[in-house]
Amino acid sequence: MRAFIAIHPSAEVVESLEDLRDKLRDELPDPAVRWSKQLHLTTQFLDTIDDARVGEYAAAIRKACAGTKPFTLCCAGMGCFPTARQPRVIWAGLSGEMEALATLKTALDNALAGFGYVAEKRAFKPHLTIARVRELNTRQRQRMPKLVEQFQETKFGEWRVNRVELMQSVLSPKGAQYKLVEFVQL
């Protein structure tokens, strides 16, 4: 199965980001972008894992999370990867107890290395993906930097991170559907 490890925001943060999405839809109507249906922070994308080893993965995740105390993340601002002028991903930023998040990510990277997982070389930039850009027309592309600026200081809320989830990603023509496989309480 295709799998990843995620941290899900609170319902309040999701609701705030859905409000943002509704505002952005006026400027970026379908099909210019594909809106994320299930907002989450991906800490590791595992790609395809053997169904028979899910229990081993869950045990490694539990071990990596052992001793990790709940911590707070704040969701604020909007940006684009790679840039607002050439967007492929529209995201909401994260701040808060970033050292705790970085420590957790490193522990998970190390615990999953035994399965052949290789952590990305590029720096970890925690974010919540709001949308993936398909194709913007000239007006939309020119407007994107102004939209980013307009929402750069917007606060979407904060939440207490108290669990890490092993998720399955099922691809379909309507986009990926995510299913909870296992979770570990911090």
C-alpha positions in Angstrom: 0.0 0.0 0.0 1.0 3.6 -0.5 1.7 5.1 2.9 2.8 8.2 4.8 3.1 9.5 8.3 0.9 12.5 9.2 -0.1 14.9 11.9 -3.6 16.2 11.5 -4.7 19.7 12.6 -7.6 20.4 14.9 -11.2 20.8 13.5 -10.9 24.5 14.2 -7.8 24.9 12.1 -9.4 22.9 9.3 -12.5 25.0 9.4 -10.4 28.2 9.2 -8.5 26.8 6.2 -11.8 25.8 4.5 -12.9 29.4 4.9 -9.6 30.5 3.2 -10.2 27.9 0.4 -13.7 29.3 -0.2 -12.2 32.8 -0.5 -9.5 31.6 -2.9 -12.0 29.7 -5.1 -13.3 33.0 -6.4 -9.8 33.8 -7.8 -8.8 30.2 -8.5 -11.8 28.3 -9.7 -11.8 24.6 -10.6 -10.0 23.1 -12.6 -7.1 25.6 -12.2 -6.3 24.0 -8.9 -7.1 20.7 -7.1 -8.1 21.5 -3.6 -6.9 19.3 -0.7 -9.8 17.5 0.9 -8.0 16.1 3.9 -5.6 18.6 5.4 -2.5 17.2 7.2 1.2 17.7 7.8 3.2 14.9 6.1 6.3 14.1 8.1 7.4 11.2 6.0 6.1 9.9 2.6 6.9 6.2 2.7 5.7 5.4 -0.9 4.7 1.7 -1.2 5.1 -0.6 1.8 4.3 -4.3 2.1 0.9 -4.9 3.8 2.4 -7.7 5.7 4.9 -5.4 7.4 2.4 -2.8 8.6 2.7 -4.0 12.2 6.5 -3.6 12.0 6.1 -0.1 10.7 3.7 0.7 13.5 6.1 -0.7 16.1 8.9 1.5 14.7 6.7 4.5 14.8 5.7 3.8 18.4 9.3 3.4 19.4 10.2 6.7 17.7 7.4 8.5 19.5 8.2 7.0 22.9 8.9 9.8 25.3 7.7 12.5 23.0 5.4 14.9 24.8 2.5 16.6 23.1 3.4 20.0 21.6 1.7 23.0 20.0 1.7 24.0 16.3 0.3 27.3 15.0 -1.1 27.6 11.5 -0.7 31.1 9.9 0.0 32.6 6.6 -0.1 31.4 3.0 2.6 30.6 0.5 3.5 28.7 -2.6 6.1 26.2 -3.7 8.3 26.9 -5.5 7.2 30.6 -5.7 4.0 32.6 -5.8 4.9 33.5 -9.5 5.3 29.9 -10.4 3.1 28.0 -8.0 2.7 24.2 -8.0 1.5 24.0 -4.4 -0.5 26.4 -2.3 0.1 26.0 1.4 -0.6 27.3 4.9 2.5 27.9 7.1 3.3 26.3 10.5 5.1 27.6 13.5 5.1 27.0 17.2 7.1 24.3 18.9 9.2 23.6 15.8 12.1 22.1 17.8 9.8 19.4 19.1 8.5 18.8 15.6 12.0 18.6 14.2 13.1 16.2 17.0 10.0 14.0 16.3 10.7 14.0 12.5 14.3 13.0 13.1 13.3 10.2 15.4 10.8 8.9 12.8 13.4 9.2 10.0 15.9 7.1 12.1 13.3 4.5 13.1 12.2 4.0 9.4 15.7 3.8 8.0 15.7 0.1 8.8 12.9 -0.3 6.3 15.0 1.4 3.6 13.4 4.8 4.1 15.7 7.6 3.1 14.9 11.1 4.4 14.7 13.8 1.9 17.9 15.8 1.4 16.1 19.1 1.2 15.2 21.0 4.4 12.0 20.0 6.0 9.5 22.9 5.6 6.4 22.0 7.6 3.2 23.1 6.0 -0.4 22.1 5.3 -1.1 21.8 1.5 -4.2 23.7 0.6 -4.2 23.0 -3.1 -2.1 21.7 -6.0 -2.0 23.9 -9.0 -3.0 22.4 -12.3 -2.8 25.3 -14.7 -3.3 28.9 -14.1 -4.2 31.4 -16.8 -2.2 34.6 -17.1 -4.5 36.7 -14.9 -4.5 34.1 -12.2 -0.7 33.7 -12.3 -0.3 37.5 -12.0 -2.8 37.7 -9.1 -1.1 34.9 -7.1 1.6 37.0 -5.4 -1.1 39.5 -4.3 -3.2 36.7 -2.8 -0.2 35.3 -0.9 0.5 38.8 0.4 -3.2 39.3 1.3 -3.2 36.2 3.5 0.4 36.2 4.7 -0.4 37.4 8.2 -3.7 35.5 8.6 -3.9 33.3 11.6 -5.8 30.0 11.2 -5.4 28.7 14.7 -3.3 26.4 16.8 -3.6 22.9 18.1 -2.0 20.5 20.4 -0.2 17.7 18.6 -0.9 14.6 20.6 -0.7 11.8 18.0 1.1 10.7 14.9 -0.8 8.7 12.3 0.3 6.0 9.7 -2.0 6.7 6.7 -2.8 4.8 3.5 -3.1 6.8 0.3 -5.5 5.3 -2.2 -5.2 6.9 -5.7 -8.3 7.4 -7.8 -9.4 9.6 -10.7 -11.0 11.9 -8.2 -7.8 12.3 -6.3 -6.1 10.5 -3.4 -8.3 9.2 -0.5 -6.6 8.8 2.8 -7.3 6.1 5.4 -6.0 5.8 8.9 -4.1 2.6 9.4 -2.6 3.1 12.9 -2.0 6.0 15.3 0.4 6.5 18.1 -0.5 8.7 21.0 2.2 11.1 22.2 
